[in-house]
């Protein structure tokens, strides 16, 4: 082999050249390629990110491009190199991210972010109708954005899939938070949530028998606490009993029974939600003033106003305050406290939707074929399609099905 293809190489080099070489994973090339942008969140203490590195790998292997703003996943302990190793392109300029065709983020867009967006983009984010301002809607409509709010995404069973996932996290985490503030470490009463043999268990009252209430009850029971659940709906109470599989104390909201439970409990969880508007405030300041010293209130419903008259919005930096010697924890975004777990829950929902958008040739076809995604659309190509939002802001609303049909 002194001449020819391998001439000039040493014997070792020749042998290396003839070794079996590593095969690179095939990346599909497709006509319906998506350019997905993930900007860094600017909302206060929003630590979640919509896609994990492995979900980015799934999208890249399906022939799509993903751009990630540097440090977008840092708060959830996902580093830039974790994403770049899976095929994402890391950019350091926010404006570059908004050149993508699809923008996916957690918090609702700000006016500054909308200014960076280009006409005709697809936006997937939260909506938060309670705090949304009409100028945000108008700006999105003027740029002919198609916008999906993932609070309204439905799964195959008709459940609000993101809302349920976050509610499961919040329900379980609220009990763990309560356990922290009952301990001496946080200047609490010095109780172990649940108790031990020969020591009476701690008493926990949960207001609301929805998903948050159910998972709070599950976690509290597993730790050995005594649980009481109140809700106006017999159906929800019965469903909670059946789902948990244990017989727990349940009651409709009767003022005398509820007041006695609140004033004798160690922890009270407020998890009563309203479909639209403010959550019901069912615990008065007078009742809170009679609660046991160093007892703990976790008001999960604070983003809708709260269940306790004494509740005031706090944040992850300063999460608690004391009133009548009762510890109040009133942080609206509890899921960001466990941002990595929340991100895993979100990516399980978002990644398949993005794959479907590519496989079906665009968002229009996915909306037409999948009812759950259609339910989440509130602006389609600049037209407001959500009647509840339109009525609230006195804006014209168009039928989404007719808009899609007219463009087929």
Secondary structure, 3 states (H helix, E strand, C coil): CCCCCCCCCCHHHHHHHHCCCCCCCCCCCCCCCCEEEECCCCCCCCCCCCCCHHHHHHHHHCCCEEEEECCCCHHHCCCHHHHHCCCCEEECCHHHHCCCCEEECCCCCCHHHHHHCCCCCEEEECCCCCCCCHHHHHHHHHCCCEEEEHHHCECCCCCEHHHHHHHHHHHHHHHHHHHHHHCHHHCCCCCCCCCCCCCCCCEEEEECCCHHHHHHHHHHHHCCCEEEEECCCHHHHHHHHHHHCCCCEEECCCHHHHHHHHHHCCEEEECCCCCCCCCCCCECHHHHHCCCCCCEEEEHHHHHCCCECCCCCECCCCCEEEECCEEEECECCHHHHHHHHHHHHHHHHHHHHHHHHHHCCCHHHHHHHCHHHHCCEEEECCEECCHHHHHHHCCCCCCHHHHHHHHC
